[in-house]
Amino acid sequence: MNKKKKEKTMEIVVEKYTKEQIIKSKKYNRHRDVLISILEENKSYSIEDIEQKIKEFLKRKVK
């Protein structure tokens, strides 16, 4: 007997935002200056990307 399994595929949609959208958001108002300097103009970022970049920036050593 040949049984076929049907697999449900779930797509996880990750929303991405432009630098302008991120800088204007209330959520990141506190880190606005940091984000202006570290984010690229023509690139989109997920919330996870943004959080990671902020964390990396704040942990780095001052020269």
C-alpha positions, -999 to 999 in steps of 0.1 A, spaced: 0 0 0 14 33 -10 3 61 13 12 97 4 17 122 31 6 157 25 28 181 41 15 215 50 39 242 41 38 273 61 54 304 48 66 328 74 64 364 61 89 387 76 81 423 71 109 446 61 112 483 65 133 510 48 157 532 67 132 561 64 104 541 79 125 529 108 138 563 116 103 578 117 89 550 139 81 557 176 96 524 186 131 534 176 130 570 185 155 564 213 181 550 189 173 573 160 208 588 158 224 554 159 201 541 132 207 571 109 244 563 110 243 524 107 215 518 82 219 519 45 196 539 23 186 514 -3 182 484 19 153 469 38 155 456 74 134 432 95 128 440 132 153 413 141 179 429 118 174 463 134 175 449 170 208 431 162 224 461 146 215 483 176 229 457 200 261 453 181 266 491 179 260 496 216 284 468 226 313 479 205 343 496 222 349 533 219 382 542 203 
